[in-house]
Amino acid sequence: MKYRVSGFTFQALIFLMYLTAGQVHAQPTVGEEYRVKAGFIFNFAKFVEWSEEAFEDKNSPILLCVFPPDIFNKILFTQNIGTREILIKPYQNDEDVKCCHILFLGVSDKDFVQEKLNIVKDMKNILTVGESEDFTQMGGIIGFATEKERVNLLAEKRRLTFDINLDASDRAGLKLRSQLLSTARKVEGSQ
Amino acid sequence: MNNILMRCILPLSCRISAALIIWVTALFWLQSVCRANGFDFAELSLEELKNVEIISVSKKPEKISEAPAAVFVITAEDIRRSGATNIPEILRLAPGMEVARIGTNSWAVSARGFNEFYANKLLVMIDGRSVYTPIFSGVFWDVQDTLIADIDRIEVIRGPGSILWGANAVNGVINIITKKARETQGGLFTAGAGDREPGFGSIRYGGTSGKDACYRIYAKYFYREPFDTPDENKTGKHYLGTPAEDMSTDNWQSFRGGFRFDWDPEPSNALSFQGEAYLNGDDMMSEVWKNSRGPELLNESSEVAGGHLLGSWQHIISDTSDTVLQFYYDRTRRDSLQAKYSINIFDADFQHRFVFASNHEITYGLGYRFISDEIEDFYLTSFDPNARDQYLFSAFVQDEIQLIPDILRLTLGSKFEHNDFSGFEIQPGIRLLWMPHKSHSLWAAVSRAVRSPARSDHDISKITGLESSSGSVTGEPASVRISGTEEIPEKTTNTAFDTVNTESGSDSFDSEDVIACEIGYRVQPADGLWIDTAFFYNRYRGLESKEEIPADAVLAGGKWESNDFVQTQDNMNYFQPENKMEGITYGIELAADWQAAEWCRLRAAYSYLTMDMSLSEDSTDTRSKSEIEGSSPEHQFSLWSSLDITKQLEFDVRLRYISDLPARNTDGYTAMDTRLAWKPSENLEFSIAGQDITDSPHSEFSDLEVERSFYGKVEWKF
């Protein structure tokens, strides 16, 4: 009798495992800052339209240049956007910028950011993403912002949101879809 | 022999190998399903991503590392990986905390000394609700519980936290904060069993109601076995006073359920409403003296029931100004050998924070608490009056001044409080934080805090001990101790006690106070390595001492006349609490946290404590000094290694050494806890935990010998 019960529990457990493994994974509610930012950037890429001349062919990858070069070291995108992969390219020198589709500047130094934004200012088809203060006012297209929620006097929780500068995206010849605009905290510029 | 082989072993091995095959296939299949280490956040939508809380790589919340106090945060992840099943055991994770098990369902918990059953210098809050009992001053740990998986964080503040939290935060504050309902969406089922815990389980479900509101409901049950079976022949364990029982023979079961509802109608307003109800029971075995002829074995089932309702409203006025208004009602009814009472607490708090002249962040608050209790006479203890209403009014103001923005910060403030026993109390503090570099911070603080008298200090009268003088039947002079640690001598049926010690409360007993000086230094010498040090020097005045007083001076002792037991005694000694002890404590606390690799994290902590108490010249107290000095460990050391062996397999080992407690007759001991968990998917976790797995049973605070125990647990999110 005892055996039958344990055998049953055992099988039930296995069944449970098969069942749950197939399910949608529970959503994490906490994430390391740059893993979450990478998730955002992937979603940005989904809702941005590059002009055709930005890519060699239908299957060529979207190049994501990142500075500091090691900031996305641990990140690997497991999905494609349509037929395109996203490749992470560490930003080594200013020449690299030319072939980028997305440039992410993960630094807070405003002078440095301005210098890099000036380099890409006249280039087409580069989606600039940054996290420094006033990134969008300085001519960047999408700027991350942190929203703080107070837990108590000692602690607060941080979540990410983003602002968009449409004038800057127009200058770069990029079209941002409504899904992106509707989730942004602030949309500046006209369309 | 053959028979056995045929009938038992062969079928069994077939079963085992069949089982193994299924398990291994399942394992491989699941592994292929599961992805690479770390969640790929690209799978979430933008809306979902906006709800993810971000942490920096160092895993230290920024605000905490800038706190000018000895603050340590136990995160939900730490709790999960520790394998601890109750809040006192979780508190062992914080450096410098003194946690010692007294019985199946009781712990002595303190920081920076003064540990005892009712450790009265540590304030404990759960979601802003004080769980410090106003009757005995201390915390009944047996009822402080919730769904462990729903705890978001536990902030452990060593040293006075009285500016913000008020009286009794003398040596520390524990802030237990549960997750918001938004963070506990979906279902969670846990169930487990072990040798000391034959069954425990919990279920929680969280959902949304409309666009802006989230809720969760939960229920939890556990049963824990006694450490020892009751043995009628066991002698020498006859406690008197509080707690009056043999701690090792209690079992413990608990049922609780609750809810939380959070509603954010607009970004500037957040409302939260939560409630919980619980019922705890245990069967205790104790030997009590009902008369002077000897002990009687008493079995008593105790029952503790209670619950609370709490509502809070957070309103954001602007980027630089916000307010919080909070109300709660809390009820406890305790019916046990330790105490029999019911208590109702109503509390209202208001807090406003705003930025003034760009470099001042001012926080002020007002508080009101109404406490109404009714205490029955229980074993040799009574309160006069039986019922009492108490009112507590408080206000605080704190100014955080950026002397040099982001580099030098000064925090000044004070709490003003009025209670019915000691009157008006002022608890000021000053703190300075210097951050010369991003990875270095140095802080210093001086503060005053008080432990205000509890109902028991004021109104109690109880028999605390029996003595047999040299002329009595046993012929051995012996004494009995007040707080239940010293034993009455070996029971002999002929023992007669001719002296009774009684203790009564005193109107003139005043607050105990401390001036605490602290210095701390935090450094991040390399990526992933954190070192936190704190040094403190505390000067206490007016500490409680038990003074013998002449019989005619007894105020609250009138009750004894109706007690047959007492009337028959020739010799009565009367004791009263007075403030005739002073003391100095100092110590150092070190903690290091090293993320050696992504799969390996090591944490170590060491704390050193010296306590030096002195009684005033006219004091007759012969006990308190050695009892206080000898009840907190001089050295504590702990080491915790957390390994991710594979992406689905976690292994944790925690080692702790606690030095001896002379007043409790316990030797220094080293204990080890381990946990192995397998997460076949994000939704499912199996774990096995072993607690105190080093060979020898050890005593931590009482005669109770804590033994090795194991349990297995499954956790399923749906």
Interface residues (C-beta under 8 A of the other chain):
Chain A: G7 F10 L13 I14 L16 M17 Y18 T20 A21 G22 Q23 H25 A26 Q27 P28 T29 V30 G31 E32 E33 Y34 R35 V36 A38 G39 F40 F42 N43 K74 L76 F77 T78 Q79 T146 R150 V151 N152 L153 L154 A155 E156 K157 R158 R159 L160 T161 Q179 L180 T183
Chain B: R15 A19 I22 W23 A26 W29 L30 V33 C34 R35 A36 G38 F39 D40 F41 A42 E43 L44 S45 L46 E47 E48 L49 K50 N51 V52 E53 I54 I55 S56 V57 P61 K63 I64 A67 V71 V73 G128 D152 R153 E155 I157 L164 N175 I177 E183 G186 Q314 D322 R353 T363 E598 P680 S681 E682 N683 L684 V714 W716 K717 F718
